Amino acid sequence: MNLQISAPDNATLQAAYAAIRQQQYAGGALAVWNLVVADDGLSATLDTTSAVVPTNLPAAAVCTRIVPASVSDVQFFQALALLSIITQDEALAAAGSGAIPAVFAPGLAKLPPDEQFAVKMRLVGATSFGRNDQMTLDLLSAIGAPAAQADQVFLLAETL
């Protein structure tokens, strides 16, 4: 999971990082950490293998999850199922055999035949989905998913 931490000063940023580490180690789970502090010393990106979202930050610090750039096909389809966008059976079929979930059919049908084939081939063969890849954007747009819902799919998928 990637987190963006922002603070009004470097001391608060360091206190936020310490609080996050303390919270995640309190449960006895060891996590791999990589903290990259921005040049201004007021923000940092924290990459952690832990799925715990921090709740014990100093009041002046802000921590937000960063939407992952890509997720695996299994994560993508499982997230769609957990959000009730497709059924669990469709998720299993899509991740297993490459079956295309029914919810995508109306959007695909609007494409010219040669584009339909190209998109279907990419969808069936996809092993990962990029958040900003045109195919992903087209698929999510075809089902009426606004950008915020697309982010929700990727944030959930990252935790699976």
Phi and psi in radians as a Rosetta constraint file:
Dihedral C 1 N 2 CA 2 C 2 CIRCULARHARMONIC -1.902 0.35
Dihedral N 2 CA 2 C 2 N 3 CIRCULARHARMONIC 2.316 0.35
Dihedral C 2 N 3 CA 3 C 3 CIRCULARHARMONIC -2.124 0.35
Dihedral N 3 CA 3 C 3 N 4 CIRCULARHARMONIC 2.510 0.35
Dihedral C 3 N 4 CA 4 C 4 CIRCULARHARMONIC -1.876 0.35
Dihedral N 4 CA 4 C 4 N 5 CIRCULARHARMONIC 2.126 0.35
Dihedral C 4 N 5 CA 5 C 5 CIRCULARHARMONIC -1.963 0.35
Dihedral N 5 CA 5 C 5 N 6 CIRCULARHARMONIC 2.259 0.35
Dihedral C 5 N 6 CA 6 C 6 CIRCULARHARMONIC -2.203 0.35
Dihedral N 6 CA 6 C 6 N 7 CIRCULARHARMONIC 2.548 0.35
Dihedral C 6 N 7 CA 7 C 7 CIRCULARHARMONIC -2.635 0.35
Dihedral N 7 CA 7 C 7 N 8 CIRCULARHARMONIC 2.758 0.35
Dihedral C 7 N 8 CA 8 C 8 CIRCULARHARMONIC -1.279 0.35
Dihedral N 8 CA 8 C 8 N 9 CIRCULARHARMONIC -0.310 0.35
Dihedral C 8 N 9 CA 9 C 9 CIRCULARHARMONIC -2.672 0.35
Dihedral N 9 CA 9 C 9 N 10 CIRCULARHARMONIC 2.874 0.35
Dihedral C 9 N 10 CA 10 C 10 CIRCULARHARMONIC -1.135 0.35
Dihedral N 10 CA 10 C 10 N 11 CIRCULARHARMONIC -0.622 0.35
Dihedral C 10 N 11 CA 11 C 11 CIRCULARHARMONIC -1.089 0.35
Dihedral N 11 CA 11 C 11 N 12 CIRCULARHARMONIC -0.719 0.35
Dihedral C 11 N 12 CA 12 C 12 CIRCULARHARMONIC -1.186 0.35
Dihedral N 12 CA 12 C 12 N 13 CIRCULARHARMONIC -0.651 0.35
Dihedral C 12 N 13 CA 13 C 13 CIRCULARHARMONIC -1.075 0.35
Dihedral N 13 CA 13 C 13 N 14 CIRCULARHARMONIC -0.797 0.35
Dihedral C 13 N 14 CA 14 C 14 CIRCULARHARMONIC -1.138 0.35
Dihedral N 14 CA 14 C 14 N 15 CIRCULARHARMONIC -0.669 0.35
Dihedral C 14 N 15 CA 15 C 15 CIRCULARHARMONIC -1.129 0.35
Dihedral N 15 CA 15 C 15 N 16 CIRCULARHARMONIC -0.659 0.35
Dihedral C 15 N 16 CA 16 C 16 CIRCULARHARMONIC -1.134 0.35
Dihedral N 16 CA 16 C 16 N 17 CIRCULARHARMONIC -0.767 0.35
Dihedral C 16 N 17 CA 17 C 17 CIRCULARHARMONIC -1.062 0.35
Dihedral N 17 CA 17 C 17 N 18 CIRCULARHARMONIC -0.778 0.35
Dihedral C 17 N 18 CA 18 C 18 CIRCULARHARMONIC -1.092 0.35
Dihedral N 18 CA 18 C 18 N 19 CIRCULARHARMONIC -0.696 0.35
Dihedral C 18 N 19 CA 19 C 19 CIRCULARHARMONIC -1.142 0.35
Dihedral N 19 CA 19 C 19 N 20 CIRCULARHARMONIC -0.707 0.35
Dihedral C 19 N 20 CA 20 C 20 CIRCULARHARMONIC -1.118 0.35
Dihedral N 20 CA 20 C 20 N 21 CIRCULARHARMONIC -0.810 0.35
Dihedral C 20 N 21 CA 21 C 21 CIRCULARHARMONIC -1.044 0.35
Dihedral N 21 CA 21 C 21 N 22 CIRCULARHARMONIC -0.761 0.35
Dihedral C 21 N 22 CA 22 C 22 CIRCULARHARMONIC -1.075 0.35
Dihedral N 22 CA 22 C 22 N 23 CIRCULARHARMONIC -0.795 0.35
Dihedral C 22 N 23 CA 23 C 23 CIRCULARHARMONIC -1.104 0.35
Dihedral N 23 CA 23 C 23 N 24 CIRCULARHARMONIC -0.753 0.35
Dihedral C 23 N 24 CA 24 C 24 CIRCULARHARMONIC -1.309 0.35
Dihedral N 24 CA 24 C 24 N 25 CIRCULARHARMONIC -0.518 0.35
Dihedral C 24 N 25 CA 25 C 25 CIRCULARHARMONIC -1.418 0.35
Dihedral N 25 CA 25 C 25 N 26 CIRCULARHARMONIC -0.354 0.35
Dihedral C 25 N 26 CA 26 C 26 CIRCULARHARMONIC -1.058 0.35
Dihedral N 26 CA 26 C 26 N 27 CIRCULARHARMONIC -0.556 0.35
Dihedral C 26 N 27 CA 27 C 27 CIRCULARHARMONIC -1.415 0.35
Dihedral N 27 CA 27 C 27 N 28 CIRCULARHARMONIC 0.022 0.35
Dihedral C 27 N 28 CA 28 C 28 CIRCULARHARMONIC 1.464 0.35
Dihedral N 28 CA 28 C 28 N 29 CIRCULARHARMONIC 0.024 0.35
Dihedral C 28 N 29 CA 29 C 29 CIRCULARHARMONIC -1.605 0.35
Dihedral N 29 CA 29 C 29 N 30 CIRCULARHARMONIC 2.231 0.35
Dihedral C 29 N 30 CA 30 C 30 CIRCULARHARMONIC -1.529 0.35
Dihedral N 30 CA 30 C 30 N 31 CIRCULARHARMONIC 2.410 0.35
Dihedral C 30 N 31 CA 31 C 31 CIRCULARHARMONIC -2.205 0.35
Dihedral N 31 CA 31 C 31 N 32 CIRCULARHARMONIC 2.641 0.35
Dihedral C 31 N 32 CA 32 C 32 CIRCULARHARMONIC -1.528 0.35
Dihedral N 32 CA 32 C 32 N 33 CIRCULARHARMONIC 2.322 0.35
Dihedral C 32 N 33 CA 33 C 33 CIRCULARHARMONIC -2.106 0.35
Dihedral N 33 CA 33 C 33 N 34 CIRCULARHARMONIC 2.534 0.35
Dihedral C 33 N 34 CA 34 C 34 CIRCULARHARMONIC -2.517 0.35
Dihedral N 34 CA 34 C 34 N 35 CIRCULARHARMONIC 1.974 0.35
Dihedral C 34 N 35 CA 35 C 35 CIRCULARHARMONIC -1.928 0.35
Dihedral N 35 CA 35 C 35 N 36 CIRCULARHARMONIC 2.176 0.35
Dihedral C 35 N 36 CA 36 C 36 CIRCULARHARMONIC -2.054 0.35
Dihedral N 36 CA 36 C 36 N 37 CIRCULARHARMONIC 1.957 0.35
Dihedral C 36 N 37 CA 37 C 37 CIRCULARHARMONIC -1.556 0.35
Dihedral N 37 CA 37 C 37 N 38 CIRCULARHARMONIC 2.342 0.35
Dihedral C 37 N 38 CA 38 C 38 CIRCULARHARMONIC -1.172 0.35
Dihedral N 38 CA 38 C 38 N 39 CIRCULARHARMONIC 2.789 0.35
Dihedral C 38 N 39 CA 39 C 39 CIRCULARHARMONIC -0.996 0.35
Dihedral N 39 CA 39 C 39 N 40 CIRCULARHARMONIC -0.537 0.35
Dihedral C 39 N 40 CA 40 C 40 CIRCULARHARMONIC -1.347 0.35
Dihedral N 40 CA 40 C 40 N 41 CIRCULARHARMONIC -0.177 0.35
Dihedral C 40 N 41 CA 41 C 41 CIRCULARHARMONIC 1.262 0.35
Dihedral N 41 CA 41 C 41 N 42 CIRCULARHARMONIC 0.149 0.35
Dihedral C 41 N 42 CA 42 C 42 CIRCULARHARMONIC -1.908 0.35
Dihedral N 42 CA 42 C 42 N 43 CIRCULARHARMONIC -0.095 0.35
Dihedral C 42 N 43 CA 43 C 43 CIRCULARHARMONIC -2.571 0.35
Dihedral N 43 CA 43 C 43 N 44 CIRCULARHARMONIC 2.759 0.35
Dihedral C 43 N 44 CA 44 C 44 CIRCULARHARMONIC -2.650 0.35
Dihedral N 44 CA 44 C 44 N 45 CIRCULARHARMONIC 2.690 0.35
Dihedral C 44 N 45 CA 45 C 45 CIRCULARHARMONIC -1.897 0.35
Dihedral N 45 CA 45 C 45 N 46 CIRCULARHARMONIC 2.220 0.35
Dihedral C 45 N 46 CA 46 C 46 CIRCULARHARMONIC -1.997 0.35
Dihedral N 46 CA 46 C 46 N 47 CIRCULARHARMONIC 2.092 0.35
Dihedral C 46 N 47 CA 47 C 47 CIRCULARHARMONIC -1.841 0.35
Dihedral N 47 CA 47 C 47 N 48 CIRCULARHARMONIC 2.123 0.35
Dihedral C 47 N 48 CA 48 C 48 CIRCULARHARMONIC -2.393 0.35
Dihedral N 48 CA 48 C 48 N 49 CIRCULARHARMONIC 2.588 0.35
Dihedral C 48 N 49 CA 49 C 49 CIRCULARHARMONIC -1.430 0.35
Dihedral N 49 CA 49 C 49 N 50 CIRCULARHARMONIC -0.123 0.35
Dihedral C 49 N 50 CA 50 C 50 CIRCULARHARMONIC -1.373 0.35
Dihedral N 50 CA 50 C 50 N 51 CIRCULARHARMONIC 2.553 0.35
Dihedral C 50 N 51 CA 51 C 51 CIRCULARHARMONIC -1.760 0.35
Dihedral N 51 CA 51 C 51 N 52 CIRCULARHARMONIC 0.165 0.35
Dihedral C 51 N 52 CA 52 C 52 CIRCULARHARMONIC -1.415 0.35
Dihedral N 52 CA 52 C 52 N 53 CIRCULARHARMONIC 2.164 0.35
Dihedral C 52 N 53 CA 53 C 53 CIRCULARHARMONIC -1.530 0.35
Dihedral N 53 CA 53 C 53 N 54 CIRCULARHARMONIC 2.212 0.35
Dihedral C 53 N 54 CA 54 C 54 CIRCULARHARMONIC -1.121 0.35
Dihedral N 54 CA 54 C 54 N 55 CIRCULARHARMONIC 2.456 0.35
Dihedral C 54 N 55 CA 55 C 55 CIRCULARHARMONIC -2.203 0.35
Dihedral N 55 CA 55 C 55 N 56 CIRCULARHARMONIC -0.067 0.35
Dihedral C 55 N 56 CA 56 C 56 CIRCULARHARMONIC -1.963 0.35
Dihedral N 56 CA 56 C 56 N 57 CIRCULARHARMONIC 0.637 0.35
Dihedral C 56 N 57 CA 57 C 57 CIRCULARHARMONIC -1.356 0.35
Dihedral N 57 CA 57 C 57 N 58 CIRCULARHARMONIC 2.681 0.35
Dihedral C 57 N 58 CA 58 C 58 CIRCULARHARMONIC -1.019 0.35
Dihedral N 58 CA 58 C 58 N 59 CIRCULARHARMONIC 2.602 0.35
Dihedral C 58 N 59 CA 59 C 59 CIRCULARHARMONIC -0.974 0.35
Dihedral N 59 CA 59 C 59 N 60 CIRCULARHARMONIC -0.596 0.35
Dihedral C 59 N 60 CA 60 C 60 CIRCULARHARMONIC -1.440 0.35
Dihedral N 60 CA 60 C 60 N 61 CIRCULARHARMONIC -0.147 0.35
Dihedral C 60 N 61 CA 61 C 61 CIRCULARHARMONIC -1.637 0.35
Dihedral N 61 CA 61 C 61 N 62 CIRCULARHARMONIC 2.562 0.35
Dihedral C 61 N 62 CA 62 C 62 CIRCULARHARMONIC -2.157 0.35
Dihedral N 62 CA 62 C 62 N 63 CIRCULARHARMONIC 2.298 0.35
Dihedral C 62 N 63 CA 63 C 63 CIRCULARHARMONIC -2.214 0.35
Dihedral N 63 CA 63 C 63 N 64 CIRCULARHARMONIC 2.189 0.35
Dihedral C 63 N 64 CA 64 C 64 CIRCULARHARMONIC -2.266 0.35
Dihedral N 64 CA 64 C 64 N 65 CIRCULARHARMONIC 2.586 0.35
Dihedral C 64 N 65 CA 65 C 65 CIRCULARHARMONIC -1.343 0.35
Dihedral N 65 CA 65 C 65 N 66 CIRCULARHARMONIC 2.481 0.35
Dihedral C 65 N 66 CA 66 C 66 CIRCULARHARMONIC -1.659 0.35
Dihedral N 66 CA 66 C 66 N 67 CIRCULARHARMONIC 2.270 0.35
Dihedral C 66 N 67 CA 67 C 67 CIRCULARHARMONIC -1.140 0.35
Dihedral N 67 CA 67 C 67 N 68 CIRCULARHARMONIC 2.217 0.35
Dihedral C 67 N 68 CA 68 C 68 CIRCULARHARMONIC -1.149 0.35
Dihedral N 68 CA 68 C 68 N 69 CIRCULARHARMONIC 2.580 0.35
Dihedral C 68 N 69 CA 69 C 69 CIRCULARHARMONIC -1.211 0.35
Dihedral N 69 CA 69 C 69 N 70 CIRCULARHARMONIC -0.548 0.35
Dihedral C 69 N 70 CA 70 C 70 CIRCULARHARMONIC -2.719 0.35
Dihedral N 70 CA 70 C 70 N 71 CIRCULARHARMONIC 2.768 0.35
Dihedral C 70 N 71 CA 71 C 71 CIRCULARHARMONIC -2.410 0.35
Dihedral N 71 CA 71 C 71 N 72 CIRCULARHARMONIC 2.818 0.35
Dihedral C 71 N 72 CA 72 C 72 CIRCULARHARMONIC -1.253 0.35
Dihedral N 72 CA 72 C 72 N 73 CIRCULARHARMONIC 2.878 0.35
Dihedral C 72 N 73 CA 73 C 73 CIRCULARHARMONIC -1.082 0.35
Dihedral N 73 CA 73 C 73 N 74 CIRCULARHARMONIC -0.679 0.35
Dihedral C 73 N 74 CA 74 C 74 CIRCULARHARMONIC -1.095 0.35
Dihedral N 74 CA 74 C 74 N 75 CIRCULARHARMONIC -0.814 0.35
Dihedral C 74 N 75 CA 75 C 75 CIRCULARHARMONIC -1.058 0.35
Dihedral N 75 CA 75 C 75 N 76 CIRCULARHARMONIC -0.755 0.35
Dihedral C 75 N 76 CA 76 C 76 CIRCULARHARMONIC -1.068 0.35
Dihedral N 76 CA 76 C 76 N 77 CIRCULARHARMONIC -0.912 0.35
Dihedral C 76 N 77 CA 77 C 77 CIRCULARHARMONIC -1.235 0.35
Dihedral N 77 CA 77 C 77 N 78 CIRCULARHARMONIC -0.602 0.35
Dihedral C 77 N 78 CA 78 C 78 CIRCULARHARMONIC -1.132 0.35
Dihedral N 78 CA 78 C 78 N 79 CIRCULARHARMONIC -0.725 0.35
Dihedral C 78 N 79 CA 79 C 79 CIRCULARHARMONIC -1.095 0.35
Dihedral N 79 CA 79 C 79 N 80 CIRCULARHARMONIC -0.735 0.35
Dihedral C 79 N 80 CA 80 C 80 CIRCULARHARMONIC -1.044 0.35
Dihedral N 80 CA 80 C 80 N 81 CIRCULARHARMONIC -0.679 0.35
Dihedral C 80 N 81 CA 81 C 81 CIRCULARHARMONIC -1.209 0.35
Dihedral N 81 CA 81 C 81 N 82 CIRCULARHARMONIC -0.765 0.35
Dihedral C 81 N 82 CA 82 C 82 CIRCULARHARMONIC -1.119 0.35
Dihedral N 82 CA 82 C 82 N 83 CIRCULARHARMONIC -0.473 0.35
Dihedral C 82 N 83 CA 83 C 83 CIRCULARHARMONIC -1.583 0.35
Dihedral N 83 CA 83 C 83 N 84 CIRCULARHARMONIC 0.131 0.35
Dihedral C 83 N 84 CA 84 C 84 CIRCULARHARMONIC 1.057 0.35
Dihedral N 84 CA 84 C 84 N 85 CIRCULARHARMONIC 0.526 0.35
Dihedral C 84 N 85 CA 85 C 85 CIRCULARHARMONIC -1.495 0.35
Dihedral N 85 CA 85 C 85 N 86 CIRCULARHARMONIC -0.621 0.35
Dihedral C 85 N 86 CA 86 C 86 CIRCULARHARMONIC -2.268 0.35
Dihedral N 86 CA 86 C 86 N 87 CIRCULARHARMONIC 2.932 0.35
Dihedral C 86 N 87 CA 87 C 87 CIRCULARHARMONIC -1.438 0.35
Dihedral N 87 CA 87 C 87 N 88 CIRCULARHARMONIC 2.857 0.35
Dihedral C 87 N 88 CA 88 C 88 CIRCULARHARMONIC -1.084 0.35
Dihedral N 88 CA 88 C 88 N 89 CIRCULARHARMONIC -0.693 0.35
Dihedral C 88 N 89 CA 89 C 89 CIRCULARHARMONIC -1.103 0.35
Dihedral N 89 CA 89 C 89 N 90 CIRCULARHARMONIC -0.694 0.35
Dihedral C 89 N 90 CA 90 C 90 CIRCULARHARMONIC -1.136 0.35
Dihedral N 90 CA 90 C 90 N 91 CIRCULARHARMONIC -0.669 0.35
Dihedral C 90 N 91 CA 91 C 91 CIRCULARHARMONIC -1.106 0.35
Dihedral N 91 CA 91 C 91 N 92 CIRCULARHARMONIC -0.783 0.35
Dihedral C 91 N 92 CA 92 C 92 CIRCULARHARMONIC -1.064 0.35
Dihedral N 92 CA 92 C 92 N 93 CIRCULARHARMONIC -0.778 0.35
Dihedral C 92 N 93 CA 93 C 93 CIRCULARHARMONIC -1.173 0.35
Dihedral N 93 CA 93 C 93 N 94 CIRCULARHARMONIC -0.704 0.35
Dihedral C 93 N 94 CA 94 C 94 CIRCULARHARMONIC -1.150 0.35
Dihedral N 94 CA 94 C 94 N 95 CIRCULARHARMONIC -0.777 0.35
Dihedral C 94 N 95 CA 95 C 95 CIRCULARHARMONIC -1.293 0.35
Dihedral N 95 CA 95 C 95 N 96 CIRCULARHARMONIC -0.540 0.35
Dihedral C 95 N 96 CA 96 C 96 CIRCULARHARMONIC -1.475 0.35
Dihedral N 96 CA 96 C 96 N 97 CIRCULARHARMONIC -1.013 0.35
Dihedral C 96 N 97 CA 97 C 97 CIRCULARHARMONIC -1.901 0.35
Dihedral N 97 CA 97 C 97 N 98 CIRCULARHARMONIC -0.088 0.35
Dihedral C 97 N 98 CA 98 C 98 CIRCULARHARMONIC 1.517 0.35
Dihedral N 98 CA 98 C 98 N 99 CIRCULARHARMONIC 0.230 0.35
Dihedral C 98 N 99 CA 99 C 99 CIRCULARHARMONIC -1.072 0.35
Dihedral N 99 CA 99 C 99 N 100 CIRCULARHARMONIC 2.493 0.35
Dihedral C 99 N 100 CA 100 C 100 CIRCULARHARMONIC -1.594 0.35
Dihedral N 100 CA 100 C 100 N 101 CIRCULARHARMONIC 2.133 0.35
Dihedral C 100 N 101 CA 101 C 101 CIRCULARHARMONIC -1.023 0.35
Dihedral N 101 CA 101 C 101 N 102 CIRCULARHARMONIC 2.493 0.35
Dihedral C 101 N 102 CA 102 C 102 CIRCULARHARMONIC -1.010 0.35
Dihedral N 102 CA 102 C 102 N 103 CIRCULARHARMONIC -0.537 0.35
Dihedral C 102 N 103 CA 103 C 103 CIRCULARHARMONIC -1.067 0.35
Dihedral N 103 CA 103 C 103 N 104 CIRCULARHARMONIC -0.407 0.35
Dihedral C 103 N 104 CA 104 C 104 CIRCULARHARMONIC -1.491 0.35
Dihedral N 104 CA 104 C 104 N 105 CIRCULARHARMONIC -0.240 0.35
Dihedral C 104 N 105 CA 105 C 105 CIRCULARHARMONIC -1.014 0.35
Dihedral N 105 CA 105 C 105 N 106 CIRCULARHARMONIC -0.843 0.35
Dihedral C 105 N 106 CA 106 C 106 CIRCULARHARMONIC -1.047 0.35
Dihedral N 106 CA 106 C 106 N 107 CIRCULARHARMONIC -0.689 0.35
Dihedral C 106 N 107 CA 107 C 107 CIRCULARHARMONIC -1.179 0.35
Dihedral N 107 CA 107 C 107 N 108 CIRCULARHARMONIC -0.704 0.35
Dihedral C 107 N 108 CA 108 C 108 CIRCULARHARMONIC -1.163 0.35
Dihedral N 108 CA 108 C 108 N 109 CIRCULARHARMONIC -0.625 0.35
Dihedral C 108 N 109 CA 109 C 109 CIRCULARHARMONIC -1.135 0.35
Dihedral N 109 CA 109 C 109 N 110 CIRCULARHARMONIC -0.413 0.35
Dihedral C 109 N 110 CA 110 C 110 CIRCULARHARMONIC -1.357 0.35
Dihedral N 110 CA 110 C 110 N 111 CIRCULARHARMONIC -0.258 0.35
Dihedral C 110 N 111 CA 111 C 111 CIRCULARHARMONIC -1.398 0.35
Dihedral N 111 CA 111 C 111 N 112 CIRCULARHARMONIC 2.673 0.35
Dihedral C 111 N 112 CA 112 C 112 CIRCULARHARMONIC -1.055 0.35
Dihedral N 112 CA 112 C 112 N 113 CIRCULARHARMONIC 2.595 0.35
Dihedral C 112 N 113 CA 113 C 113 CIRCULARHARMONIC -0.882 0.35
Dihedral N 113 CA 113 C 113 N 114 CIRCULARHARMONIC -0.738 0.35
Dihedral C 113 N 114 CA 114 C 114 CIRCULARHARMONIC -1.179 0.35
Dihedral N 114 CA 114 C 114 N 115 CIRCULARHARMONIC -0.601 0.35
Dihedral C 114 N 115 CA 115 C 115 CIRCULARHARMONIC -1.271 0.35
Dihedral N 115 CA 115 C 115 N 116 CIRCULARHARMONIC -0.626 0.35
Dihedral C 115 N 116 CA 116 C 116 CIRCULARHARMONIC -0.977 0.35
Dihedral N 116 CA 116 C 116 N 117 CIRCULARHARMONIC -0.828 0.35
Dihedral C 116 N 117 CA 117 C 117 CIRCULARHARMONIC -1.087 0.35
Dihedral N 117 CA 117 C 117 N 118 CIRCULARHARMONIC -0.774 0.35
Dihedral C 117 N 118 CA 118 C 118 CIRCULARHARMONIC -1.107 0.35
Dihedral N 118 CA 118 C 118 N 119 CIRCULARHARMONIC -0.763 0.35
Dihedral C 118 N 119 CA 119 C 119 CIRCULARHARMONIC -1.172 0.35
Dihedral N 119 CA 119 C 119 N 120 CIRCULARHARMONIC -0.738 0.35
Dihedral C 119 N 120 CA 120 C 120 CIRCULARHARMONIC -1.073 0.35
Dihedral N 120 CA 120 C 120 N 121 CIRCULARHARMONIC -0.722 0.35
Dihedral C 120 N 121 CA 121 C 121 CIRCULARHARMONIC -1.098 0.35
Dihedral N 121 CA 121 C 121 N 122 CIRCULARHARMONIC -0.770 0.35
Dihedral C 121 N 122 CA 122 C 122 CIRCULARHARMONIC -1.143 0.35
Dihedral N 122 CA 122 C 122 N 123 CIRCULARHARMONIC -0.707 0.35
Dihedral C 122 N 123 CA 123 C 123 CIRCULARHARMONIC -1.151 0.35
Dihedral N 123 CA 123 C 123 N 124 CIRCULARHARMONIC -0.815 0.35
Dihedral C 123 N 124 CA 124 C 124 CIRCULARHARMONIC -1.140 0.35
Dihedral N 124 CA 124 C 124 N 125 CIRCULARHARMONIC -0.614 0.35
Dihedral C 124 N 125 CA 125 C 125 CIRCULARHARMONIC -1.619 0.35
Dihedral N 125 CA 125 C 125 N 126 CIRCULARHARMONIC -0.053 0.35
Dihedral C 125 N 126 CA 126 C 126 CIRCULARHARMONIC -1.150 0.35
Dihedral N 126 CA 126 C 126 N 127 CIRCULARHARMONIC 2.327 0.35
Dihedral C 126 N 127 CA 127 C 127 CIRCULARHARMONIC -1.889 0.35
Dihedral N 127 CA 127 C 127 N 128 CIRCULARHARMONIC -0.183 0.35
Dihedral C 127 N 128 CA 128 C 128 CIRCULARHARMONIC -2.643 0.35
Dihedral N 128 CA 128 C 128 N 129 CIRCULARHARMONIC 2.792 0.35
Dihedral C 128 N 129 CA 129 C 129 CIRCULARHARMONIC -2.197 0.35
Dihedral N 129 CA 129 C 129 N 130 CIRCULARHARMONIC 2.157 0.35
Dihedral C 129 N 130 CA 130 C 130 CIRCULARHARMONIC -1.533 0.35
Dihedral N 130 CA 130 C 130 N 131 CIRCULARHARMONIC 2.386 0.35
Dihedral C 130 N 131 CA 131 C 131 CIRCULARHARMONIC -1.021 0.35
Dihedral N 131 CA 131 C 131 N 132 CIRCULARHARMONIC -0.625 0.35
Dihedral C 131 N 132 CA 132 C 132 CIRCULARHARMONIC -1.921 0.35
Dihedral N 132 CA 132 C 132 N 133 CIRCULARHARMONIC 0.228 0.35
Dihedral C 132 N 133 CA 133 C 133 CIRCULARHARMONIC -1.211 0.35
Dihedral N 133 CA 133 C 133 N 134 CIRCULARHARMONIC 2.496 0.35
Dihedral C 133 N 134 CA 134 C 134 CIRCULARHARMONIC -1.039 0.35
Dihedral N 134 CA 134 C 134 N 135 CIRCULARHARMONIC -0.695 0.35
Dihedral C 134 N 135 CA 135 C 135 CIRCULARHARMONIC -1.066 0.35
Dihedral N 135 CA 135 C 135 N 136 CIRCULARHARMONIC -0.786 0.35
Dihedral C 135 N 136 CA 136 C 136 CIRCULARHARMONIC -1.087 0.35
Dihedral N 136 CA 136 C 136 N 137 CIRCULARHARMONIC -0.789 0.35
Dihedral C 136 N 137 CA 137 C 137 CIRCULARHARMONIC -1.064 0.35
Dihedral N 137 CA 137 C 137 N 138 CIRCULARHARMONIC -0.740 0.35
Dihedral C 137 N 138 CA 138 C 138 CIRCULARHARMONIC -1.137 0.35
Dihedral N 138 CA 138 C 138 N 139 CIRCULARHARMONIC -0.761 0.35
Dihedral C 138 N 139 CA 139 C 139 CIRCULARHARMONIC -1.100 0.35
Dihedral N 139 CA 139 C 139 N 140 CIRCULARHARMONIC -0.821 0.35
Dihedral C 139 N 140 CA 140 C 140 CIRCULARHARMONIC -1.208 0.35
Dihedral N 140 CA 140 C 140 N 141 CIRCULARHARMONIC -0.605 0.35
Dihedral C 140 N 141 CA 141 C 141 CIRCULARHARMONIC -1.169 0.35
Dihedral N 141 CA 141 C 141 N 142 CIRCULARHARMONIC -0.645 0.35
Dihedral C 141 N 142 CA 142 C 142 CIRCULARHARMONIC -1.103 0.35
Dihedral N 142 CA 142 C 142 N 143 CIRCULARHARMONIC -0.469 0.35
Dihedral C 142 N 143 CA 143 C 143 CIRCULARHARMONIC -1.725 0.35
Dihedral N 143 CA 143 C 143 N 144 CIRCULARHARMONIC 0.158 0.35
Dihedral C 143 N 144 CA 144 C 144 CIRCULARHARMONIC 1.351 0.35
Dihedral N 144 CA 144 C 144 N 145 CIRCULARHARMONIC 0.383 0.35
Dihedral C 144 N 145 CA 145 C 145 CIRCULARHARMONIC -1.429 0.35
Dihedral N 145 CA 145 C 145 N 146 CIRCULARHARMONIC 2.038 0.35
Dihedral C 145 N 146 CA 146 C 146 CIRCULARHARMONIC -1.213 0.35
Dihedral N 146 CA 146 C 146 N 147 CIRCULARHARMONIC 2.922 0.35
Dihedral C 146 N 147 CA 147 C 147 CIRCULARHARMONIC -0.952 0.35
Dihedral N 147 CA 147 C 147 N 148 CIRCULARHARMONIC -0.680 0.35
Dihedral C 147 N 148 CA 148 C 148 CIRCULARHARMONIC -1.107 0.35
Dihedral N 148 CA 148 C 148 N 149 CIRCULARHARMONIC -0.668 0.35
Dihedral C 148 N 149 CA 149 C 149 CIRCULARHARMONIC -1.253 0.35
Dihedral N 149 CA 149 C 149 N 150 CIRCULARHARMONIC -0.619 0.35
Dihedral C 149 N 150 CA 150 C 150 CIRCULARHARMONIC -1.085 0.35
Dihedral N 150 CA 150 C 150 N 151 CIRCULARHARMONIC -0.743 0.35
Dihedral C 150 N 151 CA 151 C 151 CIRCULARHARMONIC -1.063 0.35
Dihedral N 151 CA 151 C 151 N 152 CIRCULARHARMONIC -0.712 0.35
Dihedral C 151 N 152 CA 152 C 152 CIRCULARHARMONIC -1.064 0.35
Dihedral N 152 CA 152 C 152 N 153 CIRCULARHARMONIC -0.719 0.35
Dihedral C 152 N 153 CA 153 C 153 CIRCULARHARMONIC -1.042 0.35
Dihedral N 153 CA 153 C 153 N 154 CIRCULARHARMONIC -0.836 0.35
Dihedral C 153 N 154 CA 154 C 154 CIRCULARHARMONIC -1.239 0.35
Dihedral N 154 CA 154 C 154 N 155 CIRCULARHARMONIC -0.642 0.35
Dihedral C 154 N 155 CA 155 C 155 CIRCULARHARMONIC -1.138 0.35
Dihedral N 155 CA 155 C 155 N 156 CIRCULARHARMONIC -0.726 0.35
Dihedral C 155 N 156 CA 156 C 156 CIRCULARHARMONIC -1.174 0.35
Dihedral N 156 CA 156 C 156 N 157 CIRCULARHARMONIC -0.796 0.35
Dihedral C 156 N 157 CA 157 C 157 CIRCULARHARMONIC -0.998 0.35
Dihedral N 157 CA 157 C 157 N 158 CIRCULARHARMONIC -0.667 0.35
Dihedral C 157 N 158 CA 158 C 158 CIRCULARHARMONIC -1.048 0.35
Dihedral N 158 CA 158 C 158 N 159 CIRCULARHARMONIC -0.503 0.35
Dihedral C 158 N 159 CA 159 C 159 CIRCULARHARMONIC -1.500 0.35
Dihedral N 159 CA 159 C 159 N 160 CIRCULARHARMONIC -0.123 0.35
